[in-house]
Amino acid sequence: MNRFPPLHRRTWLATALAAATLPGLAQAQSPAYPAKPVTFVVPFAAGSATDQLARALGQSFTEQTGQSVVVDNRAGASGMIAAQYVAKAPADGYMVLITTNTTHAANEHLYRKLPYDPVKDFAPVTGLGKGGQVLVVNASAPYKNVAELLAAAKKNPGKMSFGSGSSSSRVAGEMLKQMAHVDILHVPYKSNPLAITDLLGGQIDMMITDTSTGVPQIKAGKLRALAYSTQKRSTQLPDVPTLDEAGVKGYDMGYWFAAYAPAGTPAPVVAKLNDVLGKATKSAAAKGFFDGSGSEAWTTTPEELARFQSGETRKWGQVIKAAGIEAE
């Protein structure tokens, strides 16, 4: 005997089928990502290299998707403030961390406790770019080359100082101290532009900074470039020797930019971000940044970025340990 009369059974079946398809129907009707403005969180101050790149990428992101991009600078604590903020954000793709090796390779070796996990709290999106740093002094300083700077440091142990506003900058300076066997006081800043301000004002003696921050001051005649940090010369400063060429044999320290979303961000959203940001690195605005900073575009799949980050974390750990830097 049928449980339902024929008409009622047909109605029940139709209702059941409709209920079964509701999730798929809702998914199909949900707006495609991105359906609203996206925020790029930058761990460093406005004017820093990472900030400049984020704004260039944001311009292309808007052109590609029609959605505006808000750049949110959350400087301080070597990028930890921004990284923690994004780690706790909703995993929906509307909060993206545009960052560097500072937050995702170096910090875990520089600090005993991090307010975020560089691996577990994030979904890798793509690499964005790579570059080197430049050793600079005030244009009025008496040092014309690396040899003169190091000779002065050896004559005045502990009296000269170097500033840094990122882990890349700090480790580069500490690495120079160790490899050149000099004692130079480290002075921390929230960002490299702030350290540059004090270098221009004579409060510190030197720093190793990203080229996008340093080159404009060098070209303006306010800073003097003594050496480049990687073993390949900068295209922006072709006449400036590398530190290796300048006598600190084996010195090689660069930096990289990458994009991360909060862990748990849906794979299709990560894929969309990867595609849009990858194309953005080839935009005119991004090319202007890379050409102007002496860095270069570098893109990856999310999986490639995860593997690269793992290798970089090991490398930075080895450099920091060899440099004798104690975790704070």
RANOR-V77755 format. One record per run of one state. SS is the DSSP state (hx for helix, st for strand, lp for the rest). FROM is the first residue (numbers start at 1). LEN is the number of residues. Records with the same first field share a line. If there is no record, write none. Layout:
SS = FROM-LEN + FROM-LEN
This chain:
lp = 1-5 + 30-8 + 43-6 + 66-3 + 74-3 + 88-7 + 111-11 + 139-7 + 156-5 + 165-2 + 181-4 + 189-3 + 202-4 + 220-3 + 229-13 + 243-11 + 263-4 + 281-3 + 294-2 + 298-4 + 323-6
hx = 6-24 + 49-17 + 77-11 + 101-10 + 146-10 + 167-14 + 192-10 + 211-9 + 267-14 + 284-10 + 302-21
st = 38-5 + 69-5 + 95-6 + 122-17 + 161-4 + 185-4 + 206-5 + 223-6 + 242-1 + 254-9 + 296-2
